[in-house]
């Protein structure tokens, strides 16, 4: 009897001791994988002709100058504001023209032999109006066609004219009527209008 009582007391003490032990610290939650969005860049051929405009985001790298390295926007005034040299005209220029201008300005009293690289990382959006199911503003991607733009806007309405398209490029000038083919291109900042058919 005595032995049974002793054993019961020992079991009770062990169970109380185990309950009093602090729980092991929980493992920290695994960090979510970093989002690796694609870098949107022009091909060498496109870079020769693409004209910068308000809304473009540029990756500018100045060798050995961290203050002049980073992402910079082309503002509504068509300028890119950079440390030291201030506002640099960007609208209407190609990547190479913009890079050459930045290097010339830095060479004029700031850096002996500046080495600058410049690349469009995010393009200004395009706009699609008229007979599409979801007209509005959409991100531009290199090589965009009218058919892809229409697909982005969730397709034609039943009233759409699927043979022609009206496109207005940024800046002065009005709409231009073009045949709607799989190869008809849309450029950054363009306004695309799908007209209504009349038959």
C-alpha positions in Angstrom: 0.0 0.0 0.0 2.8 2.4 1.0 4.7 1.5 -2.2 1.6 2.3 -4.3 1.2 5.7 -2.6 4.9 6.6 -3.2 4.6 5.6 -6.9 1.5 7.7 -7.3 3.3 10.7 -5.7 6.2 10.2 -8.1 4.0 10.0 -11.2 2.2 13.2 -10.1 5.4 15.1 -9.4 6.8 14.1 -12.8 3.7 15.1 -14.6 3.6 18.5 -12.9 7.3 19.1 -13.7 6.8 18.2 -17.3 3.9 20.7 -17.5 6.0 23.4 -15.9 8.7 23.1 -18.5 8.6 26.0 -21.0 7.6 25.0 -24.5 10.5 25.1 -27.0 10.5 28.4 -29.0 8.5 28.1 -32.2 10.6 28.1 -35.4 10.4 31.5 -37.2 8.1 31.4 -40.2 9.9 30.9 -43.4 10.3 34.1 -45.4 8.3 34.2 -48.6 10.4 33.9 -51.7 11.4 37.3 -53.1 9.2 38.3 -56.0 11.4 38.3 -59.1 9.6 40.5 -61.5 10.9 40.4 -65.1 13.1 43.3 -66.1 11.5 45.0 -69.0 14.1 46.3 -71.4 14.4 47.3 -75.0 16.1 45.1 -77.6 19.2 46.8 -79.1 17.2 47.5 -82.3 14.3 49.1 -80.3 16.7 51.1 -78.2 17.9 52.9 -81.3 14.4 54.3 -82.1 12.4 54.3 -78.9 11.7 57.8 -77.8 11.5 58.5 -74.0 8.4 60.2 -72.6 6.7 61.1 -69.3 6.0 58.1 -67.2 9.0 56.1 -68.3 11.1 54.7 -65.4 14.8 54.7 -66.2 17.6 52.7 -64.6 20.6 55.0 -64.7 24.0 53.7 -63.5 27.0 56.1 -63.2 30.2 54.1 -62.6 31.6 54.7 -59.1 29.0 57.3 -58.3 26.2 55.8 -56.1 24.4 59.2 -55.8 23.9 59.2 -59.6 22.9 55.6 -59.7 19.3 54.3 -59.3 15.8 54.5 -60.8 14.6 57.8 -62.1 11.2 58.8 -63.6 10.6 61.0 -66.6 8.4 63.7 -65.1 5.3 65.3 -66.7 7.5 68.1 -67.9 9.6 65.6 -69.9 12.6 66.0 -67.6 14.6 63.6 -65.5 15.9 65.3 -62.3 19.4 64.1 -61.3 21.7 65.0 -58.4 24.3 67.6 -59.2 23.2 68.4 -62.8 19.5 69.0 -62.2 16.8 68.5 -64.8 17.9 66.8 -68.0 15.6 66.8 -71.0 14.4 63.2 -71.8 11.1 63.4 -73.8 11.6 62.7 -77.4 15.1 61.3 -77.0 16.5 57.8 -77.4 18.4 56.0 -74.6 21.7 56.7 -76.3 21.0 60.4 -76.7 20.0 60.8 -73.1 23.1 58.9 -71.9 25.4 61.1 -74.0 23.8 64.2 -72.6 24.2 63.1 -69.0 27.8 62.2 -69.6 28.5 65.6 -71.2 26.9 67.4 -68.3 28.9 65.4 -65.7 32.1 66.0 -67.6 31.5 69.8 -67.4 33.0 70.3 -64.0 31.8 67.2 -62.0 33.5 64.0 -63.2 36.7 63.7 -65.3 35.6 60.7 -67.4 32.0 59.8 -66.5 30.7 56.4 -67.6 26.9 56.2 -67.7 24.5 53.4 -68.7 20.8 53.9 -69.1 17.9 51.6 -69.7 14.1 51.8 -69.7 12.9 49.6 -66.9 9.1 50.4 -67.0 7.4 52.0 -69.9 4.7 54.6 -69.8 1.2 53.0 -70.2 -0.9 52.8 -73.3 -4.7 53.6 -73.5 -7.4 51.7 -75.3 -10.9 53.1 -75.9 -14.0 52.4 -77.8 -15.5 49.0 -78.6 -13.6 46.8 -76.1 -15.0 45.2 -73.0 -12.7 46.9 -70.6 -11.4 50.2 -71.9 -8.8 52.1 -69.9 -5.0 52.4 -69.1 -2.7 49.4 -69.2 1.0 48.7 -68.7 3.0 48.7 -72.0 5.3 45.9 -72.9 7.8 45.8 -75.7 6.5 44.5 -78.9 2.8 45.1 -78.1 0.4 44.8 -81.0 -3.2 46.0 -81.3 -4.6 42.5 -81.1 -2.6 41.9 -77.8 -3.9 45.3 -76.5 -7.5 44.3 -77.3 -6.9 41.0 -75.5 -5.6 42.9 -72.5 -8.9 44.9 -72.5 -10.8 41.6 -72.5 -11.7 41.5 -76.2 -13.9 43.2 -78.7 -17.5 44.1 -78.0 -20.1 42.7 -80.5 -20.2 46.2 -82.1 -16.5 46.5 -82.8 -15.0 47.2 -86.2 -12.4 44.5 -86.5 -10.9 45.7 -89.7 -9.5 49.1 -88.8 -8.1 50.8 -85.7 -7.4 54.5 -84.8 -4.1 55.2 -83.1 -2.9 58.5 -81.6 0.8 58.8 -80.7 1.9 61.0 -77.8 2.4 64.7 -78.6 0.9 66.9 -81.3 -1.0 65.3 -84.1 -4.3 63.5 -84.3 -5.5 60.0 -84.7 -4.3 57.9 -87.6 -6.5 55.2 -89.2 -4.7 51.9 -89.8 -5.6 48.4 -90.9 -6.1 46.1 -88.0 -3.8 43.2 -88.6 -1.9 40.9 -86.3 1.2 43.0 -87.0 -0.3 46.4 -86.3 1.9 47.8 -83.5 1.2 49.9 -80.4 3.9 52.1 -78.8 4.3 53.3 -75.3 1.9 56.2 -74.6 -0.3 55.5 -77.6 -4.1 55.8 -77.4 -5.8 53.0 -79.3 -9.4 53.4 -80.3 -11.6 50.6 -81.6 -14.5 52.1 -83.6 -18.0 50.8 -83.9 -19.0 49.0 -87.1 -21.9 50.3 -89.2 -23.1 47.1 -90.7 
